[in-house]
Amino acid sequence: MRSGRVTKKVLEADPVYGNRLLTRFINRVMHSGKKHVAEDVVYKALDLVKEKGEDPIKVFETAINTVGPKMEVKARRVGGASYQVPTEVRGDRRMALSMRWIVQFANKRSSREYKGFSAKLAAELLDASHGQGEAIKKRDTIHRMAEANRAFAHFKW
């Protein structure tokens, strides 16, 4: 039997920019519990964005909001057949997906073009805030799948 609902832990705002969303992003970048390394990487990426002449926090928040998908498909089994049912993405999952995709596609960028992960991350954040880049393509693919399977929306319950 399941006990009560799990309360969401409120994260502390990051020390440099005072932004909770940025703390979540740093945690997403972090590997093997090395938070200080992750902070250095993210702050260096934001400094690179600042060098390009743009407000780093504004670029970061715009990137997170534009990459986040509004709709996604979930598999439902109905009478032995699986249907891809389009569902709306709630806010928390939307943020989690956008952060995951930004980090994932920043990591996939070519090492020949960029010096270090922070440069790749800065480039991905800038591209995402301008509505281009791999993370945006991923979001568009998810939206197209949801649109194509709109006929099965009545299976949502």
N, C-alpha and C positions, 0 to 999 in steps of 0.2 A: 504494500500500500504506500502511496506517495504522501509525504508530509507537505507542509505549506510551501508557498512560493519562495523562490530564491531571491534574496534582495541583491540588486546590482550594486557592486562596490563602486563608490565614487572615488575617482582617481584625483590625485593632487595635481594642480596646475604645474606645468614645467617651470623651472626657475628662471629661464632667460626671457621667454615671451609671455609667461603667465597664461598659457592656453591648455585646457584639459584635452582637447582633441589632439594636440601635438604630443602630449604625454602618451596617449593611446597609440599614436603613430610610431613613436620611439620604441614602445614595447613591441610593436609589430616588426620593426627592423631588427630588434635585439636577437642575438643568437647565444645559446648556452649561458644565459643569465648575465651576460656582459653588458650591463646597461650603460656604463660610462662610455664604452666604445660606440654603442648605438647612438648615444646623445651626441658624441663628437661628430659622427658621420652625418646625422640629421642637421645639426647646427652648421656644419661646414657647407652642406647642400643649400641651406637657407642663406648663408653668406654669399654663395655663388649666385643665387637668385637676386640678391640685393645688388651685387656687382653689375648685373644686367640692367639695373635701373628700375626694378620693380619692388613693390612692397612684399616681403617674403611671406608674412602671415596671410595677406590677402590672396596671394598666388596659391598658397597651400590650401586655404579653405575653399577657394574657387575650384581647384583641382579635385578635392575630395567630393564636393557637391556635384560637379559635372560628370565625374566617372561613376558615381553611384547609380545603379540601375533602378528604374521605377517599377518594372515588371520582370518576372522571371518565370521559368516553367518548373513545375514539380511533378514527379511521376506519381500517378494514381492507378491502382489496379481496380478495374471494374469488370466483373464477370469474366475473369481469366485473361483480359486484355489490358495492356498498360497504355495509358494515355498521358501525354504531356499537357498538364493543365496549367494555363497561365495564372499566376497569382501576383498580387501586389507585394512589393518588398517593403517591410516596415523599416523605420528609421535606423535602428541599431544595426540590423543586418546590412542595410544599405551602406552605412559607414564602414563596416567591417570588410565588405566585399571590395569597396573602392580602395581602401588601404592595402588590402591583400594584392589587388591587381597592380597598383602603382609600384609596390615593392617588387613584385614578381617580374614585371616588364622592365623595370629599371635594371634588375639583375641580368636580364637577357640581352641588354644592349651590348654592342661590340666593345671589347676592351681596347681595340686599336684606336677607336675614336675618342674615348674618354679616359682620363687619368683617375682611377679610383672609383669606388662605389658612390661617393658623395657627388661626383660630377654626373654620373649616370642618373642618380636620384633627382638632382637639380634639373637636368634636361627633361626627365619624365614629368616632373611637377609642372615645369613651364609649358610643355606640350599639352598636358592634360588641362591646364587652366585656359589654354587657347583653343581647346576643342579638337585636338589632334593627338596622334601618338597611338601606341598599341593598346593602352588601357581603355581609350575611347572606342577603339575598334571592337574590343571585347564586349563593352557595354552595348554597342550597336548590334552585335551578333546575338546577345541575350534578348534584346528588344525584338529583333526580327523573328527569333524563335517563338517568343510569346505572341507576337502578332500572327504568325503562321498557324499557331495552334489555338487561335481564339474560338474556333468552332467547339472546342472541348471545355469552354469556360463554365458550362452548366454542370460539370462534374465537381466544381469547387463546393466543398461543404465544411 
